[in-house]
């Protein structure tokens, strides 16, 4: 684990909370309103191109811009669709749903996004959608350690994918790596040196280490454990 995300003095719970929050989709506060500055220029651009300037379109255009992708109707549609899927998955994936997936031996990193969304939707919003990193830990505190660690890694993966206000989704679109969370995680992990994080200003964004391989391995181990339980 990278020392840069390990508090010097912390309980295990606080250490995990700090790690989860590190991966949240926020810029370094030191740079204040840099994202707002960039977004403030996008509505006029979209209007000048004869395109809609809804909040979803503005976000999609920002995602495209940060990856040097042409802003046109087709690309906006692709970015909005992918962003919408991730919003639905991240908003609806309650820890208990993730536990069910893994104990059934289904790896959420390997499932097609549409299948994962359908699985989540199958719970009909039973658990709600508003939960914090602390809620995640509270929900899984009595779960077996191998599965608990995998759930924490899954939430880290989602935060990595959605960081930089979703900018890494554009890089995934460029690579054609959008079918699964695992593919998106791989793209997000490779995106740092390929994203335009300035666009029209001098934005610098805090970039946590991705730890993609360890996340993938942790989920794979837990799912193999779940499958073994089902056959014993």
Backbone bond lengths (Angstrom), bond angles and torsions (degrees), N, CA, C in turn:
res aa  C-N    CA-C-N  psi(-1)  N-CA   C-N-CA  omega(-1)  CA-C   N-CA-C  phi
1 X - - - 1.460 - - 1.516 109.72 -
2 X 1.310 117.42 135.96 1.447 122.22 -178.54 1.518 110.78 -63.62
3 X 1.340 116.77 128.73 1.452 120.18 -178.08 1.518 112.76 -62.14
4 X 1.341 116.91 -22.05 1.456 119.47 -177.10 1.510 112.97 -67.26
5 X 1.337 118.73 -17.10 1.455 120.49 179.58 1.530 111.16 -114.10
6 X 1.337 117.46 17.29 1.451 120.16 178.63 1.521 110.22 -109.24
7 X 1.327 119.41 111.98 1.464 120.81 177.27 1.527 110.08 -59.86
8 X 1.307 116.40 146.99 1.452 119.84 -176.35 1.520 112.21 -71.20
9 X 1.328 116.86 -37.41 1.451 120.97 179.27 1.518 108.19 -134.61
10 X 1.338 115.71 110.09 1.454 117.63 -174.71 1.514 109.53 -162.02
11 X 1.336 116.32 148.72 1.450 120.38 171.09 1.515 107.94 -72.62
12 X 1.352 118.14 159.10 1.470 119.62 178.04 1.523 112.51 -54.22
13 X 1.329 117.27 -41.28 1.464 119.87 -179.12 1.531 111.02 -62.64
14 X 1.335 116.80 -47.83 1.461 119.76 -179.81 1.519 111.71 -65.04
15 X 1.332 116.13 -32.94 1.456 119.45 178.21 1.529 110.31 -64.51
16 X 1.326 116.58 -43.66 1.469 120.28 178.96 1.521 110.36 -65.97
17 X 1.328 116.87 -42.61 1.463 120.02 177.97 1.524 110.96 -58.26
18 X 1.324 115.98 -43.58 1.460 119.99 179.15 1.514 111.16 -61.73
19 X 1.331 116.62 -41.69 1.463 120.39 179.63 1.522 111.19 -64.31
20 X 1.333 116.13 -45.06 1.461 119.34 179.91 1.527 111.08 -62.08
21 X 1.321 116.13 -42.88 1.459 119.69 -178.77 1.523 111.33 -68.69
22 X 1.335 117.06 -29.85 1.465 120.81 177.53 1.519 111.06 -60.19
23 X 1.339 115.48 -34.03 1.455 119.80 -177.13 1.526 113.04 -87.26
24 X 1.323 117.51 4.36 1.460 120.49 -179.88 1.526 111.01 -63.49
25 X 1.308 115.31 156.55 1.456 120.97 -175.71 1.518 110.70 -84.35
26 X 1.300 116.94 71.37 1.466 120.92 178.35 1.516 109.08 -138.31
27 X 1.335 117.63 146.21 1.454 119.68 174.45 1.510 110.35 -78.06
28 X 1.311 117.16 167.11 1.448 121.33 174.88 1.526 108.48 -62.28
29 X 1.337 119.27 122.88 1.474 120.97 -178.45 1.524 113.00 -56.14
30 X 1.322 116.80 -22.75 1.460 120.59 -179.99 1.519 111.67 -55.84
31 X 1.344 115.95 -27.37 1.458 119.55 -175.80 1.519 113.13 -101.16
32 X 1.314 116.07 11.73 1.459 122.19 167.28 1.507 115.42 51.77
33 X 1.325 116.33 -114.98 1.459 120.75 -168.33 1.519 112.74 -100.12
34 X 1.334 118.56 29.60 1.461 119.90 -176.20 1.520 112.60 -57.96
35 X 1.358 117.13 -44.35 1.453 119.55 179.19 1.530 110.74 -62.33
36 X 1.329 116.21 -41.57 1.460 119.31 -179.13 1.525 110.74 -63.96
37 X 1.316 116.20 -35.72 1.459 119.83 179.07 1.523 110.25 -62.73
38 X 1.320 116.03 -45.86 1.463 119.78 179.50 1.522 110.40 -63.84
39 X 1.328 116.43 -48.16 1.456 120.07 -177.66 1.520 111.77 -63.10
40 X 1.315 116.36 -30.18 1.456 119.33 -179.81 1.513 113.18 -63.69
41 X 1.315 117.94 -20.95 1.455 121.68 -179.64 1.519 112.82 -91.89
42 X 1.333 116.56 -14.50 1.463 119.91 -173.43 1.524 113.94 -76.51
43 X 1.347 120.92 -40.05 1.467 118.97 -179.33 1.519 113.17 -54.87
44 X 1.334 116.77 -43.63 1.461 119.43 179.44 1.515 111.67 -63.29
45 X 1.328 116.32 -38.16 1.464 119.73 177.96 1.517 110.86 -63.39
46 X 1.345 116.27 -46.01 1.460 119.80 -179.30 1.519 110.93 -62.40
47 X 1.312 116.59 -43.11 1.461 120.71 179.34 1.518 110.99 -62.12
48 X 1.327 116.51 -41.33 1.465 120.23 -179.80 1.524 112.33 -65.16
49 X 1.335 115.53 -24.41 1.467 120.31 178.59 1.528 111.81 -91.56
50 X 1.325 116.14 2.56 1.461 119.85 -179.38 1.514 113.02 75.20
51 X 1.338 116.47 24.57 1.464 121.32 -178.60 1.517 110.17 -109.23
52 X 1.320 116.74 158.47 1.455 121.50 177.85 1.526 109.71 -67.67
53 X 1.320 115.16 154.16 1.466 120.56 179.67 1.519 110.34 -125.48
54 X 1.340 116.54 45.82 1.464 120.90 175.72 1.526 108.55 -72.07
55 X 1.338 118.04 164.62 1.467 119.72 176.99 1.522 112.85 -53.95
56 X 1.344 116.84 -38.95 1.465 119.89 179.75 1.523 110.93 -66.84
57 X 1.347 116.11 -37.94 1.466 119.79 178.75 1.522 111.09 -67.93
58 X 1.326 116.49 -39.77 1.467 120.85 179.46 1.518 110.18 -63.87
59 X 1.323 116.55 -44.34 1.461 120.13 177.93 1.531 110.35 -62.52
60 X 1.333 116.27 -44.48 1.464 119.75 -179.86 1.526 111.08 -62.86
61 X 1.317 116.73 -40.51 1.466 120.36 179.03 1.519 110.88 -64.41
62 X 1.342 117.08 -37.85 1.459 120.87 176.81 1.521 110.85 -63.76
63 X 1.326 116.05 -41.76 1.461 121.18 177.45 1.526 110.50 -59.81
64 X 1.333 116.11 -44.77 1.453 120.52 -179.83 1.523 111.18 -65.96
65 X 1.326 116.06 -44.04 1.458 120.78 -176.76 1.523 111.35 -61.00
66 X 1.297 116.31 -40.73 1.456 120.01 -177.73 1.526 112.42 -69.96
67 X 1.310 116.57 -7.98 1.461 120.75 178.27 1.526 112.54 -117.80
68 X 1.335 116.99 9.15 1.453 120.65 178.35 1.513 113.09 65.70
69 X 1.326 116.92 29.31 1.465 121.79 179.50 1.520 109.01 -97.44
70 X 1.328 116.93 136.45 1.460 121.24 -179.78 1.530 110.54 -56.20
71 X 1.312 115.29 136.93 1.462 120.48 175.71 1.525 108.29 -90.33
72 X 1.302 115.55 103.00 1.458 121.37 175.84 1.528 107.75 -142.71
73 X 1.324 116.44 175.57 1.466 120.77 -173.06 1.527 111.87 -60.06
74 X 1.335 117.38 -43.58 1.464 120.11 -177.27 1.523 111.45 -66.53
75 X 1.322 116.31 -45.13 1.465 119.25 -178.97 1.517 111.83 -68.11
76 X 1.335 116.47 -37.64 1.459 119.47 175.78 1.525 110.90 -61.47
77 X 1.318 115.96 -41.46 1.463 120.31 -179.87 1.526 110.82 -62.76
78 X 1.334 116.58 -42.99 1.463 120.31 -179.94 1.524 110.92 -64.73
79 X 1.330 116.60 -43.88 1.465 120.47 -179.58 1.523 110.88 -65.29
80 X 1.335 117.05 -42.45 1.468 120.21 -179.81 1.524 110.83 -65.58
81 X 1.322 116.69 -40.51 1.461 119.83 -179.48 1.528 110.72 -62.48
82 X 1.333 116.77 -47.76 1.454 120.10 -179.47 1.524 110.99 -65.97
83 X 1.316 116.71 -43.10 1.461 120.97 178.86 1.525 110.34 -61.82
84 X 1.323 117.08 -39.99 1.459 120.89 178.96 1.517 112.71 -64.68
85 X 1.332 116.00 -39.64 1.464 119.29 177.82 1.521 111.10 -63.00
86 X 1.331 115.15 -43.94 1.470 118.51 -178.88 1.523 111.08 -67.63
87 X 1.327 116.84 -35.64 1.468 119.88 178.11 1.526 110.12 -64.32
88 X 1.331 116.48 -41.32 1.460 120.29 -179.91 1.530 110.98 -67.40
89 X 1.325 116.55 -40.26 1.457 120.40 -179.30 1.521 110.87 -69.39
90 X 1.325 116.84 -48.83 1.462 119.86 -177.46 1.527 111.32 -67.44
91 X 1.331 117.06 -33.16 1.455 120.41 179.54 1.511 113.99 -76.96
92 X 1.326 116.44 -27.66 1.460 119.76 -175.73 1.511 115.55 -103.14
93 X 1.340 116.68 -9.81 1.463 119.50 -175.42 1.523 110.72 -82.58
94 X 1.311 115.34 80.26 1.460 120.77 175.69 1.532 108.87 -67.66
95 X 1.328 118.20 148.66 1.467 120.17 -179.90 1.523 114.15 -52.55
96 X 1.329 117.34 -36.40 1.460 119.03 -179.82 1.524 111.81 -66.26
97 X 1.324 116.92 -31.75 1.459 120.08 175.81 1.528 109.73 -69.18
98 X 1.317 115.94 -41.45 1.461 120.11 178.04 1.529 110.65 -62.67
99 X 1.326 116.62 -39.72 1.461 120.47 177.43 1.519 110.49 -60.82
100 X 1.333 116.48 -43.86 1.467 120.44 179.42 1.518 111.42 -60.45
101 X 1.327 116.38 -43.93 1.456 120.38 178.63 1.525 111.47 -57.57
102 X 1.310 115.27 -51.08 1.460 120.01 -173.32 1.519 111.51 -69.49
103 X 1.328 117.90 -39.62 1.468 119.75 178.80 1.523 111.23 -69.07
104 X 1.329 116.93 -20.62 1.465 120.75 173.17 1.520 111.68 -84.09
105 X 1.338 116.23 -2.55 1.460 120.57 179.62 1.504 113.98 81.59
106 X 1.347 117.42 13.61 1.456 121.04 179.48 1.536 109.55 -96.85
107 X 1.311 115.60 121.95 1.461 120.28 -177.99 1.522 109.62 -86.83
108 X 1.339 118.66 112.97 1.468 120.17 -177.93 1.528 113.25 -64.11
109 X 1.329 117.48 -19.09 1.467 119.37 176.72 1.525 112.12 -76.12
110 X 1.330 116.36 -20.68 1.462 120.40 -175.96 1.520 113.19 -103.76
111 X 1.315 117.79 -11.29 1.465 120.24 -179.74 1.523 110.68 -74.90
112 X 1.337 118.65 140.14 1.465 119.35 171.23 1.529 109.60 -54.85
113 X 1.318 116.96 142.96 1.466 120.51 -175.74 1.519 112.19 -55.84
114 X 1.330 117.04 -40.38 1.456 119.67 -179.32 1.528 111.32 -64.93
115 X 1.342 116.53 -37.85 1.465 120.05 178.25 1.528 110.77 -67.77
116 X 1.322 116.20 -40.12 1.459 119.83 179.03 1.522 110.29 -64.78
117 X 1.310 116.02 -42.15 1.469 119.86 178.73 1.522 110.28 -64.15
118 X 1.324 117.00 -40.86 1.461 120.59 179.49 1.531 110.43 -63.69
119 X 1.322 116.79 -39.39 1.467 120.67 178.16 1.520 109.90 -61.76
120 X 1.326 116.40 -45.62 1.468 121.12 179.45 1.523 110.63 -63.41
121 X 1.331 116.19 -44.75 1.463 120.63 -179.17 1.524 111.66 -62.65
122 X 1.334 115.93 -25.04 1.452 120.30 179.88 1.518 113.11 -62.70
123 X 1.321 117.22 -18.90 1.458 121.14 177.62 1.531 112.02 -85.40
124 X 1.328 116.49 -6.25 1.460 120.53 174.22 1.509 114.94 58.68
125 X 1.316 117.35 31.95 1.464 119.64 179.47 1.510 114.36 69.96
126 X 1.325 116.59 23.00 1.468 121.25 -177.26 1.517 112.96 -53.41
127 X 1.316 116.14 -39.44 1.463 120.66 -174.15 1.526 113.48 -96.72
128 X 1.333 117.50 -1.96 1.458 119.77 -176.47 1.522 110.94 77.78
129 X 1.325 116.10 -175.68 1.463 119.86 -176.05 1.519 113.22 -128.73
130 X 1.306 119.00 -5.72 1.461 120.77 -176.16 1.523 109.73 -101.41
131 X 1.335 116.19 101.81 1.448 120.04 177.38 1.518 109.42 -148.75
132 X 1.311 115.05 143.97 1.459 122.11 -175.81 1.524 110.10 -99.19
133 X 1.333 115.45 177.94 1.459 119.66 176.09 1.527 110.54 -59.06
134 X 1.327 116.26 -37.47 1.459 120.16 177.98 1.526 111.16 -64.59
135 X 1.335 116.71 -38.76 1.470 120.52 177.42 1.523 111.07 -62.29
136 X 1.340 115.71 -38.49 1.464 120.29 179.02 1.520 109.78 -59.09
137 X 1.328 116.56 -49.39 1.462 120.40 -178.16 1.523 111.53 -64.65
138 X 1.321 117.17 -39.51 1.463 120.24 179.26 1.525 111.17 -64.24
139 X 1.325 116.50 -35.57 1.467 121.01 -176.77 1.527 112.59 -71.39
140 X 1.312 117.03 -24.72 1.468 119.70 -174.40 1.535 112.70 -116.56
141 X 1.323 116.96 13.78 1.461 119.42 -174.14 1.524 112.72 -64.85
142 X 1.324 118.52 -24.66 1.464 121.02 -179.16 1.523 113.07 -104.04
143 X 1.330 116.76 9.84 1.458 121.66 179.39 1.526 109.83 -82.50
144 X 1.318 116.59 151.99 1.471 120.34 178.06 1.526 110.44 -54.67
145 X 1.326 117.40 140.85 1.468 121.43 -173.38 1.518 114.98 -53.35
146 X 1.326 119.10 -41.34 1.460 120.51 -176.80 1.525 111.02 -64.70
147 X 1.325 116.54 -36.55 1.465 120.17 178.73 1.521 110.30 -77.99
148 X 1.326 117.21 -38.62 1.467 120.41 178.60 1.537 110.87 -59.84
149 X 1.310 116.66 -44.89 1.468 120.18 178.86 1.521 111.32 -62.25
150 X 1.335 116.44 -37.76 1.462 120.32 179.88 1.530 110.89 -67.21
151 X 1.320 117.10 -39.08 1.467 120.38 178.71 1.528 109.73 -62.44
152 X 1.319 117.00 -44.48 1.461 120.77 178.65 1.522 109.91 -60.42
153 X 1.329 117.04 -42.30 1.467 120.70 179.07 1.526 111.17 -65.12
154 X 1.325 116.64 -36.08 1.468 120.12 178.56 1.528 110.52 -62.34
155 X 1.319 116.92 -43.76 1.469 119.57 179.08 1.529 111.42 -67.73
156 X 1.326 117.02 -34.43 1.457 118.98 173.51 1.527 110.26 -61.19
157 X 1.338 116.08 -43.17 1.468 120.41 -179.32 1.525 111.24 -59.27
158 X 1.324 116.49 -45.29 1.462 120.29 -179.19 1.522 110.55 -63.27
159 X 1.332 116.95 -40.78 1.467 119.72 178.94 1.522 111.89 -66.09
160 X 1.326 116.69 -37.27 1.467 119.98 176.51 1.521 110.25 -63.35
161 X 1.323 116.51 -44.22 1.464 121.15 -179.11 1.525 111.55 -62.15
162 X 1.328 117.02 -37.77 1.463 121.07 -174.18 1.525 114.09 -95.71
163 X 1.319 118.80 3.60 1.462 119.84 -178.19 1.524 111.04 -67.57
164 X 1.321 115.11 170.18 1.468 122.61 -176.33 1.527 110.64 57.13
165 X 1.316 116.95 38.11 1.473 123.03 -177.31 1.528 111.76 53.03
166 X 1.317 115.41 39.80 1.458 120.35 176.22 1.513 114.65 82.69
167 X 1.332 118.07 7.46 1.466 120.21 -175.54 1.523 112.75 -59.56
168 X 1.349 117.11 -31.37 1.456 119.03 -179.04 1.533 112.31 -67.46
169 X 1.337 116.93 -18.77 1.470 119.21 176.20 1.522 110.62 -63.94
170 X 1.335 116.70 -35.81 1.460 120.10 177.39 1.509 111.55 -63.98
171 X 1.328 116.35 -38.95 1.459 119.53 178.08 1.522 110.26 -66.02
172 X 1.328 116.93 -37.11 1.463 120.48 176.23 1.530 110.80 -63.74
173 X 1.327 116.07 -39.05 1.469 119.71 177.10 1.522 111.01 -62.45
174 X 1.327 116.95 -41.41 1.463 120.62 179.09 1.527 111.21 -62.16
175 X 1.333 115.92 -36.66 1.463 120.46 -178.39 1.521 112.79 -84.50
176 X 1.324 117.19 -10.32 1.454 120.07 -175.18 1.518 111.99 70.33
177 X 1.340 116.52 28.98 1.468 121.74 -176.85 1.523 109.61 -111.54
178 X 1.320 116.27 71.75 1.464 119.52 -172.47 1.527 114.00 -129.29
179 X 1.320 118.64 9.21 1.462 119.51 -172.18 1.521 113.76 -80.72
180 X 1.342 116.75 -30.96 1.463 120.60 -176.25 1.526 110.12 -136.68
181 X 1.333 115.66 165.36 1.454 119.20 174.05 1.523 110.87 -63.04
182 X 1.323 117.01 -34.84 1.449 120.66 178.48 1.518 112.02 -62.77
183 X 1.334 116.44 -41.95 1.469 120.58 177.99 1.520 110.46 -66.03
184 X 1.323 116.58 -39.97 1.470 120.53 177.85 1.517 111.10 -66.18
185 X 1.329 116.92 -37.88 1.460 120.46 178.28 1.527 110.72 -63.68
186 X 1.333 116.25 -43.00 1.465 119.78 178.49 1.522 110.82 -61.57
187 X 1.336 116.62 -42.17 1.465 120.35 178.83 1.524 110.36 -65.79
188 X 1.321 116.61 -43.57 1.469 120.33 -179.39 1.521 111.33 -62.79
189 X 1.334 116.21 -35.96 1.454 120.63 -179.33 1.522 111.76 -69.32
190 X 1.324 116.23 -25.65 1.463 120.70 -178.83 1.523 112.55 -97.16
191 X 1.325 116.61 -0.81 1.463 120.09 -168.81 1.517 114.73 -80.94
192 X 1.329 117.88 -24.99 1.458 120.23 -169.75 1.522 113.94 -52.11
193 X 1.319 117.18 -42.51 1.454 119.62 -178.06 1.511 113.69 -84.81
194 X 1.328 117.23 2.52 1.462 120.71 -174.34 1.520 113.80 -122.97
195 X 1.341 117.37 -1.46 1.457 120.73 -179.88 1.514 111.09 -93.05
196 X 1.324 115.71 145.39 1.456 120.67 170.70 1.519 106.64 -89.63
197 X 1.326 115.73 98.56 1.454 119.94 -175.86 1.519 112.39 -92.21
198 X 1.314 116.27 7.97 1.463 119.17 179.03 1.521 111.33 -111.40
199 X 1.321 117.82 -41.96 1.452 123.99 -177.01 1.527 109.11 55.07
200 X 1.328 118.52 -98.26 1.465 120.73 -177.85 1.517 112.70 -112.29
201 X 1.306 118.35 11.54 1.455 120.65 178.24 1.528 108.72 -140.76
202 X 1.295 117.59 -164.76 1.460 121.48 -178.00 1.520 111.95 -110.66
203 X 1.327 115.86 35.65 1.448 120.84 -178.08 1.524 111.40 -56.28
204 X 1.312 116.20 132.25 1.454 121.87 169.15 1.521 106.43 -121.88
205 X 1.314 116.91 131.81 1.459 120.52 -173.54 1.513 109.94 -118.42
206 X 1.317 115.42 138.91 1.452 119.82 177.38 1.515 109.65 -63.36
207 X 1.339 117.00 129.65 1.449 120.89 -175.25 1.532 110.75 -119.64
208 X 1.337 118.06 100.58 1.456 119.50 177.78 1.521 111.13 -72.43
209 X 1.319 116.86 154.34 1.457 120.58 176.19 1.517 109.77 -64.66
210 X 1.323 116.96 146.29 1.458 120.75 -172.80 1.528 113.34 -83.69
211 X 1.318 118.86 -37.95 1.462 121.84 -178.24 1.523 111.31 54.50
212 X 1.319 116.73 39.52 1.470 120.32 -174.92 1.521 112.25 -59.03
213 X 1.333 117.66 -47.49 1.462 120.46 -174.88 1.519 111.73 -63.71
214 X 1.314 117.86 -40.43 1.460 119.84 -179.65 1.523 110.74 -68.30
215 X 1.326 117.15 -35.63 1.464 120.59 177.19 1.521 110.37 -65.67
216 X 1.328 116.36 -47.07 1.462 120.54 178.97 1.528 110.69 -58.89
217 X 1.345 116.19 -44.59 1.461 120.42 -177.44 1.523 111.66 -66.02
218 X 1.326 116.27 -39.52 1.468 119.72 -178.78 1.521 111.11 -64.57
219 X 1.322 116.79 -42.70 1.468 119.74 178.29 1.520 111.10 -66.13
220 X 1.328 116.80 -40.15 1.465 120.48 -179.81 1.528 111.06 -63.12
221 X 1.340 117.07 -42.00 1.470 120.35 179.19 1.526 111.41 -63.54
222 X 1.322 115.91 -44.60 1.457 119.61 -177.59 1.527 111.49 -65.37
223 X 1.328 116.87 -39.68 1.463 120.05 -179.90 1.529 110.78 -69.00
224 X 1.326 116.81 -37.11 1.473 119.55 175.48 1.510 109.99 -63.63
225 X 1.320 117.00 -37.92 1.468 122.39 176.51 1.528 110.12 -63.34
226 X 1.347 116.64 -43.72 1.456 120.12 178.27 1.517 112.29 -62.58
227 X 1.325 116.66 -41.95 1.470 119.94 178.46 1.524 111.22 -64.69
228 X 1.338 115.59 -37.33 1.478 119.07 179.09 1.526 111.04 -63.92
229 X 1.315 116.70 -39.00 1.463 121.21 178.75 1.526 111.17 -62.42
230 X 1.336 115.36 -36.76 1.462 119.68 -177.79 1.526 112.44 -69.54
231 X 1.332 117.16 -22.19 1.462 120.43 -175.89 1.524 112.77 -102.94
232 X 1.331 116.30 1.88 1.484 117.97 -179.76 1.526 110.38 -102.26
